Amino acid sequence: FTRPRFVITFEDNALEFYLTKVFLPSCVTVCLQNGRRDTHSSTPETDIWKSIQQFVAPEHAPDMVLSHGEPWSTYYQSALGNTAQVKAIGSLRNNAIKQTLRNESPRVVFVSSFPNLGPDGNLESTSASTFGYWQQQELTFGNFYQSEGIVAAAAANVAQMLGIEFCVLGKRPAWQQGELRYYTSALQGLPWTYLPAESKSLSYERVSANDIIVNIDSTFGYEMFARGIRVAFISCRMQTAGLPQIRDCEFAYPLVTEPTGFFWTNSDAPAEMQRVITAVASMSISEWDAATRDLRASVMPFDPGNGELCAVLTELGMKTHGPGTWTAEPTVQK
């Protein structure tokens, strides 16, 4: 109805966006990846990538897809065709939030991916309910989130062995009580601290330069990896769920296909998890930077201020205010 000149969206997994040029061929369209992507779907029949292939002809592809990095660019290219314009710019939010790292005492910090289940948030009561489908395979809430407690406990044990503090960085705010209750049960007998997510930026601000992050497959874990923070990836979600043939949640797949590396593993075997977390914790920050710099740039580039995004939008004819960082304080344009 409005016949816009430009359409830009974070709904990069919505088929409606990819159909824009079917109806408005001259409209300039851009989408930005809004989270880690794979073949997850709410129905067993199809997923967003298959739907794009079925309904969107190559001539109707977006003018630009801005991805988090090469692993996810592969999904967009496979759906849209190799001629589609896909550019890796990293995570817009990660790039926009100012990096204010403090040199505090090291901690082992587990990144929670606990689901949004409302105020009570009882995962046990929904464990048998269908969470979604991956490559036509059904996963329940219980299947999919089983790895959370297993990996958190392994990380807490390593922290105790190393004599350093262990924290769970929450996915949910404190009023959603299920997350705290879940980890209280999973970490019985182990010392730990809970850091609920009270705002969009607080989790970023809570990470110290000396922290050792333990991540399964959270976008936030990849964002910390992009920033050069030491991150141990225990990418065992599908293995723990009994579906090892589905590789979507493995570290940096399909860019990285090896099941193990010095800072990642797809196994939930206790000895293997301990190996990876201990190896990451034993590296100095400078050693980590030198060992991971090239891979970080491919998996998820870090572009403070989003200069690359501004350059792309300018090239496409959209005006911007230029690179800048986001703060919680409102700003007034004069």
Disulfide bonds with the S-S distance in Angstrom:
none
